[in-house]
């Protein structure tokens, strides 16, 4: 095989395109492979780019065509030689050896794109609300709702394949996951919204996007939906396709879509229940039903301990078993193993300890075991661990304060712990 032949074909075409000269003028001699001889090729390329002797009257020749087309021909020649001689590979290796990382550049560009994309959603004029809606909600955004995709296993509904299926309805999309305490606290409010406004055209879509691997199981999501008393449509987004379409990053997150398929309002996290309801009522052009009181209220300023992950991937504040605990620290006693998202044991007794400051403490766990809960050294309750879900292990009502808790697993087959959350 002759690389020169391919090289000559490429550049004869390029040069003829820019100089309007028949390509056959380049092919005046061949070697035993039927390929243009290198010297002949170079002579013709030189003459074609810089002008033949008969044309050349100065350093660049007198032809006015010298300039862009000629320079471009030189660039193509240099690029071709670079590839042919593998100089590009050598340059790439040198850059990598000297600390240049194209992956980091790509990641930074992607992050910038994400931020830019979020900031360029089209604002619109405030929507005028008639007095009888009891809402003067100022809508400040309007952009085409991203599509639904990758959704599976619908609950309480036959399902929807696209936003177009919901045209004429006001749609409230709620991204949630069933072990998330912040999501759980919003569910009574969402259910009440559904009961009050569904007949007037509101459709709530509970799009379940799993935080932990066990939340991908359909039977778990179905059981959680029943446990929380949800009767509006719930669907799994295990591959996060719709989540990514909405450029979402939070649990819970709400996106309100009007009857024409435009996102008009969004809210991330708990709270703003009255505001969200006013937005719903305004788009439905109906009276506000005042269902915000159904949501569980939390004084976040009094919660001093953050959500604490136990797996190695996001772990913080773990200390050795023989250390005294300071605020927000935790430790294990007994025989434990670990992975990226959890700690787990099948040899009992085994304990986990935490020093926290809040009114309520919860832990995401599952397995088949019995555990005793000790609060500040005193036995508080005995619980049975089954399905992987959120378990409340300490509840002081509205009294916020510091406490030390031990969960002592005393019998059973196994247990797996994922995260502490607080209220």
Secondary structure, DSSP 4 states (H G I P E B T S, - for coil): --HHHHHHHHHHHHHHHHH---GGGG-S-B-TTS-B-HHHHHHHHHHHHH--TTT--SSS-S-TTTTHHHHHHHHHHHHHHHHHTTHHHHHHHHHHHTT--HHHHHHHHHHHHHHHHHHTSPP-PPPP--GGGT--------EEPPPP-S-EEEESS---SSGGGGTTSEEEEEEE-TT-HHHHHHHHHHHHHHHHHGGGTEEEEEEE--SSGGGG-HHHHHHHHHHTT--SEEEE-TT-HHHHHTT---SSEEEEE-TTSEEEEEEESS--HHHHHHHHHHHHTS-----GGGSPP--GGG--S--EE-STTSB-SB--TTSPP-TT-EEEESS-EE-SS-EEE-SSSEEEEEEEEESEEEEEEEEEEEEEEEETTEEEEEEEE-SSEEEEEEE-TT--EEEEEEEEEEEEEEEEEEEEEE-
